[in-house]
Amino acid sequence: MRNRLRELRAERSWSQEELADRLEVSRQSVNAIETGKYDPSLPLAFRIARLFERRIEEIFEETL
């Protein structure tokens, strides 16, 4: 799954640690999501979408 998490985080000048704190996850989780090594759970995807005021589909894109 592709995502725009790194791009959205950079627009706000947040470090991975700052984003992790806002989402209540580890920095390693943020890194794994950004690099495509981990797909977030649905509840986490919703938290990310709310934080960035976007729809989930605007952040995450399925790859076939």
C-alpha positions in Angstrom: 0.0 0.0 0.0 1.4 3.4 -0.9 0.8 6.4 1.4 1.4 10.1 1.6 2.3 10.1 5.3 5.9 11.3 4.9 4.7 14.1 2.5 1.9 15.2 4.9 4.2 15.1 7.9 6.8 17.2 6.1 4.2 19.8 5.1 3.8 20.4 8.9 7.5 20.2 9.6 6.9 17.4 12.1 9.5 14.8 12.9 8.6 11.1 13.0 8.7 11.4 16.8 6.3 14.3 16.9 3.8 12.5 14.6 4.2 9.3 16.7 3.3 11.3 19.8 0.2 12.8 18.2 -0.9 9.4 17.1 0.1 7.6 20.3 2.3 5.1 18.5 6.1 4.5 18.4 8.4 6.4 16.1 9.3 3.0 14.7 5.6 2.4 13.7 5.6 5.8 11.9 8.8 4.9 10.0 7.4 1.4 9.1 4.2 2.9 7.7 6.1 5.6 5.8 8.4 3.1 4.2 5.6 0.7 3.3 6.8 -2.1 5.6 3.6 -2.0 7.7 0.0 -1.2 6.9 -1.8 0.6 9.7 -4.8 -0.9 11.4 -8.1 0.6 10.4 -8.5 2.5 13.7 -5.0 3.9 13.2 -5.7 4.8 9.6 -8.8 6.8 10.8 -6.7 8.6 13.5 -4.1 9.5 10.8 -6.9 10.8 8.5 -8.5 12.9 11.3 -5.1 14.3 12.3 -4.4 15.5 8.8 -8.0 16.4 8.1 -8.1 14.1 5.0 -10.1 11.1 3.9 -8.3 7.8 4.3 -8.3 7.4 0.5 -6.4 10.7 0.2 -3.6 9.3 2.3 -3.5 5.6 1.5 -3.6 4.0 -1.9 -3.9 0.3 -2.6 -1.2 -1.1 -4.9 -2.0 -4.1 -7.0 
